[in-house]
């Protein structure tokens, strides 16, 4: 679990959709895990990633829903076949 949270943290920063602290928590989590802290402090990496994921969930639930934008195919009239020539 080193590469995934780092890539996800970078993606959070670049997308600018979620709060920045979520990206920071996802970037810090692998560093804490690789530090090899003894005892209960060794769980700091897990707590950090869980807090970031909880933050994502809370953000999603608190953000108002946006109405979908109609697609281009919905606004165009259906295609009509060309007229047939009489024989």
PyMOL commands that place a pseudoatom at each C-alpha (Angstrom):
pseudoatom trace, name=CA, resn=UNK, resi=1, chain=A, elem=C, hetatm=0, pos=[0.000, 0.000, 0.000]
pseudoatom trace, name=CA, resn=UNK, resi=2, chain=A, elem=C, hetatm=0, pos=[2.641, 2.499, -0.981]
pseudoatom trace, name=CA, resn=UNK, resi=3, chain=A, elem=C, hetatm=0, pos=[1.991, 3.407, -4.596]
pseudoatom trace, name=CA, resn=UNK, resi=4, chain=A, elem=C, hetatm=0, pos=[-1.836, 3.559, -4.558]
pseudoatom trace, name=CA, resn=UNK, resi=5, chain=A, elem=C, hetatm=0, pos=[-2.328, 6.285, -1.922]
pseudoatom trace, name=CA, resn=UNK, resi=6, chain=A, elem=C, hetatm=0, pos=[0.489, 8.347, -3.423]
pseudoatom trace, name=CA, resn=UNK, resi=7, chain=A, elem=C, hetatm=0, pos=[-1.105, 8.258, -6.881]
pseudoatom trace, name=CA, resn=UNK, resi=8, chain=A, elem=C, hetatm=0, pos=[-4.546, 8.949, -5.426]
pseudoatom trace, name=CA, resn=UNK, resi=9, chain=A, elem=C, hetatm=0, pos=[-3.203, 11.875, -3.392]
pseudoatom trace, name=CA, resn=UNK, resi=10, chain=A, elem=C, hetatm=0, pos=[-1.594, 13.385, -6.484]
pseudoatom trace, name=CA, resn=UNK, resi=11, chain=A, elem=C, hetatm=0, pos=[-4.841, 12.897, -8.416]
pseudoatom trace, name=CA, resn=UNK, resi=12, chain=A, elem=C, hetatm=0, pos=[-6.803, 14.671, -5.660]
pseudoatom trace, name=CA, resn=UNK, resi=13, chain=A, elem=C, hetatm=0, pos=[-4.444, 17.658, -5.885]
pseudoatom trace, name=CA, resn=UNK, resi=14, chain=A, elem=C, hetatm=0, pos=[-4.596, 17.816, -9.663]
pseudoatom trace, name=CA, resn=UNK, resi=15, chain=A, elem=C, hetatm=0, pos=[-8.366, 17.395, -9.969]
pseudoatom trace, name=CA, resn=UNK, resi=16, chain=A, elem=C, hetatm=0, pos=[-9.151, 20.034, -7.321]
pseudoatom trace, name=CA, resn=UNK, resi=17, chain=A, elem=C, hetatm=0, pos=[-12.483, 18.365, -6.624]
pseudoatom trace, name=CA, resn=UNK, resi=18, chain=A, elem=C, hetatm=0, pos=[-11.931, 17.226, -3.029]
pseudoatom trace, name=CA, resn=UNK, resi=19, chain=A, elem=C, hetatm=0, pos=[-10.468, 19.259, -0.155]
pseudoatom trace, name=CA, resn=UNK, resi=20, chain=A, elem=C, hetatm=0, pos=[-6.673, 19.497, -0.204]
pseudoatom trace, name=CA, resn=UNK, resi=21, chain=A, elem=C, hetatm=0, pos=[-6.299, 17.937, 3.247]
pseudoatom trace, name=CA, resn=UNK, resi=22, chain=A, elem=C, hetatm=0, pos=[-7.593, 14.661, 1.760]
pseudoatom trace, name=CA, resn=UNK, resi=23, chain=A, elem=C, hetatm=0, pos=[-4.717, 14.666, -0.726]
pseudoatom trace, name=CA, resn=UNK, resi=24, chain=A, elem=C, hetatm=0, pos=[-2.216, 15.497, 2.020]
pseudoatom trace, name=CA, resn=UNK, resi=25, chain=A, elem=C, hetatm=0, pos=[-3.525, 12.668, 4.211]
pseudoatom trace, name=CA, resn=UNK, resi=26, chain=A, elem=C, hetatm=0, pos=[-3.231, 10.232, 1.319]
pseudoatom trace, name=CA, resn=UNK, resi=27, chain=A, elem=C, hetatm=0, pos=[0.331, 11.342, 0.623]
pseudoatom trace, name=CA, resn=UNK, resi=28, chain=A, elem=C, hetatm=0, pos=[1.367, 11.183, 4.302]
pseudoatom trace, name=CA, resn=UNK, resi=29, chain=A, elem=C, hetatm=0, pos=[-0.136, 7.750, 4.938]
pseudoatom trace, name=CA, resn=UNK, resi=30, chain=A, elem=C, hetatm=0, pos=[2.485, 5.681, 3.032]
pseudoatom trace, name=CA, resn=UNK, resi=31, chain=A, elem=C, hetatm=0, pos=[5.291, 7.703, 4.605]
pseudoatom trace, name=CA, resn=UNK, resi=32, chain=A, elem=C, hetatm=0, pos=[3.998, 6.870, 8.073]
pseudoatom trace, name=CA, resn=UNK, resi=33, chain=A, elem=C, hetatm=0, pos=[3.627, 3.223, 7.083]
pseudoatom trace, name=CA, resn=UNK, resi=34, chain=A, elem=C, hetatm=0, pos=[7.169, 3.030, 5.732]
pseudoatom trace, name=CA, resn=UNK, resi=35, chain=A, elem=C, hetatm=0, pos=[8.549, 4.666, 8.891]
pseudoatom trace, name=CA, resn=UNK, resi=36, chain=A, elem=C, hetatm=0, pos=[7.893, 1.464, 10.833]
pseudoatom trace, name=CA, resn=UNK, resi=37, chain=A, elem=C, hetatm=0, pos=[6.732, 3.131, 14.032]
pseudoatom trace, name=CA, resn=UNK, resi=38, chain=A, elem=C, hetatm=0, pos=[6.566, 0.726, 17.023]
pseudoatom trace, name=CA, resn=UNK, resi=39, chain=A, elem=C, hetatm=0, pos=[3.440, -0.174, 18.979]
pseudoatom trace, name=CA, resn=UNK, resi=40, chain=A, elem=C, hetatm=0, pos=[0.178, 1.668, 18.552]
pseudoatom trace, name=CA, resn=UNK, resi=41, chain=A, elem=C, hetatm=0, pos=[1.949, 4.467, 16.659]
pseudoatom trace, name=CA, resn=UNK, resi=42, chain=A, elem=C, hetatm=0, pos=[2.375, 1.969, 13.831]
pseudoatom trace, name=CA, resn=UNK, resi=43, chain=A, elem=C, hetatm=0, pos=[-1.344, 2.288, 13.163]
pseudoatom trace, name=CA, resn=UNK, resi=44, chain=A, elem=C, hetatm=0, pos=[-1.012, 6.014, 12.402]
pseudoatom trace, name=CA, resn=UNK, resi=45, chain=A, elem=C, hetatm=0, pos=[-0.762, 5.177, 8.703]
pseudoatom trace, name=CA, resn=UNK, resi=46, chain=A, elem=C, hetatm=0, pos=[-4.058, 3.286, 8.813]
pseudoatom trace, name=CA, resn=UNK, resi=47, chain=A, elem=C, hetatm=0, pos=[-5.812, 6.011, 10.778]
pseudoatom trace, name=CA, resn=UNK, resi=48, chain=A, elem=C, hetatm=0, pos=[-4.597, 8.620, 8.300]
pseudoatom trace, name=CA, resn=UNK, resi=49, chain=A, elem=C, hetatm=0, pos=[-5.871, 6.806, 5.213]
pseudoatom trace, name=CA, resn=UNK, resi=50, chain=A, elem=C, hetatm=0, pos=[-9.178, 5.979, 6.912]
pseudoatom trace, name=CA, resn=UNK, resi=51, chain=A, elem=C, hetatm=0, pos=[-9.633, 9.641, 7.880]
pseudoatom trace, name=CA, resn=UNK, resi=52, chain=A, elem=C, hetatm=0, pos=[-8.990, 10.651, 4.254]
pseudoatom trace, name=CA, resn=UNK, resi=53, chain=A, elem=C, hetatm=0, pos=[-11.526, 8.132, 2.956]
pseudoatom trace, name=CA, resn=UNK, resi=54, chain=A, elem=C, hetatm=0, pos=[-14.040, 9.257, 5.585]
pseudoatom trace, name=CA, resn=UNK, resi=55, chain=A, elem=C, hetatm=0, pos=[-13.459, 12.829, 4.419]
pseudoatom trace, name=CA, resn=UNK, resi=56, chain=A, elem=C, hetatm=0, pos=[-14.216, 11.793, 0.839]
pseudoatom trace, name=CA, resn=UNK, resi=57, chain=A, elem=C, hetatm=0, pos=[-17.464, 10.159, 1.949]
pseudoatom trace, name=CA, resn=UNK, resi=58, chain=A, elem=C, hetatm=0, pos=[-18.567, 13.152, 4.000]
pseudoatom trace, name=CA, resn=UNK, resi=59, chain=A, elem=C, hetatm=0, pos=[-17.727, 15.529, 1.159]
pseudoatom trace, name=CA, resn=UNK, resi=60, chain=A, elem=C, hetatm=0, pos=[-19.732, 13.469, -1.326]
pseudoatom trace, name=CA, resn=UNK, resi=61, chain=A, elem=C, hetatm=0, pos=[-22.758, 13.253, 0.974]
pseudoatom trace, name=CA, resn=UNK, resi=62, chain=A, elem=C, hetatm=0, pos=[-22.734, 16.983, 1.766]
pseudoatom trace, name=CA, resn=UNK, resi=63, chain=A, elem=C, hetatm=0, pos=[-22.280, 18.196, -1.813]
pseudoatom trace, name=CA, resn=UNK, resi=64, chain=A, elem=C, hetatm=0, pos=[-25.599, 19.013, -3.492]
pseudoatom trace, name=CA, resn=UNK, resi=65, chain=A, elem=C, hetatm=0, pos=[-26.528, 16.966, -6.519]
pseudoatom trace, name=CA, resn=UNK, resi=66, chain=A, elem=C, hetatm=0, pos=[-26.036, 18.648, -9.879]
pseudoatom trace, name=CA, resn=UNK, resi=67, chain=A, elem=C, hetatm=0, pos=[-28.530, 18.109, -12.648]
pseudoatom trace, name=CA, resn=UNK, resi=68, chain=A, elem=C, hetatm=0, pos=[-27.018, 16.259, -15.594]
pseudoatom trace, name=CA, resn=UNK, resi=69, chain=A, elem=C, hetatm=0, pos=[-26.211, 18.173, -18.746]
pseudoatom trace, name=CA, resn=UNK, resi=70, chain=A, elem=C, hetatm=0, pos=[-28.201, 16.907, -21.716]
pseudoatom trace, name=CA, resn=UNK, resi=71, chain=A, elem=C, hetatm=0, pos=[-26.053, 15.088, -24.196]
pseudoatom trace, name=CA, resn=UNK, resi=72, chain=A, elem=C, hetatm=0, pos=[-25.657, 16.254, -27.767]
pseudoatom trace, name=CA, resn=UNK, resi=73, chain=A, elem=C, hetatm=0, pos=[-27.609, 13.266, -29.072]
pseudoatom trace, name=CA, resn=UNK, resi=74, chain=A, elem=C, hetatm=0, pos=[-30.627, 14.199, -26.932]
pseudoatom trace, name=CA, resn=UNK, resi=75, chain=A, elem=C, hetatm=0, pos=[-30.823, 17.673, -28.437]
pseudoatom trace, name=CA, resn=UNK, resi=76, chain=A, elem=C, hetatm=0, pos=[-30.513, 16.627, -32.085]
pseudoatom trace, name=CA, resn=UNK, resi=77, chain=A, elem=C, hetatm=0, pos=[-33.478, 15.512, -34.101]
pseudoatom trace, name=CA, resn=UNK, resi=78, chain=A, elem=C, hetatm=0, pos=[-33.431, 11.901, -35.222]
pseudoatom trace, name=CA, resn=UNK, resi=79, chain=A, elem=C, hetatm=0, pos=[-31.873, 11.275, -38.610]
pseudoatom trace, name=CA, resn=UNK, resi=80, chain=A, elem=C, hetatm=0, pos=[-34.330, 10.748, -41.422]
pseudoatom trace, name=CA, resn=UNK, resi=81, chain=A, elem=C, hetatm=0, pos=[-33.454, 8.467, -44.304]
pseudoatom trace, name=CA, resn=UNK, resi=82, chain=A, elem=C, hetatm=0, pos=[-33.002, 10.138, -47.671]
pseudoatom trace, name=CA, resn=UNK, resi=83, chain=A, elem=C, hetatm=0, pos=[-36.074, 10.119, -49.922]
pseudoatom trace, name=CA, resn=UNK, resi=84, chain=A, elem=C, hetatm=0, pos=[-36.300, 7.210, -52.319]
pseudoatom trace, name=CA, resn=UNK, resi=85, chain=A, elem=C, hetatm=0, pos=[-36.310, 7.932, -56.043]
pseudoatom trace, name=CA, resn=UNK, resi=86, chain=A, elem=C, hetatm=0, pos=[-39.177, 6.506, -58.032]
pseudoatom trace, name=CA, resn=UNK, resi=87, chain=A, elem=C, hetatm=0, pos=[-38.412, 3.867, -60.634]
for i in range(1, 87): cmd.bond("trace and resi %d" % i, "trace and resi %d" % (i + 1))
show_as sticks, trace
zoom trace
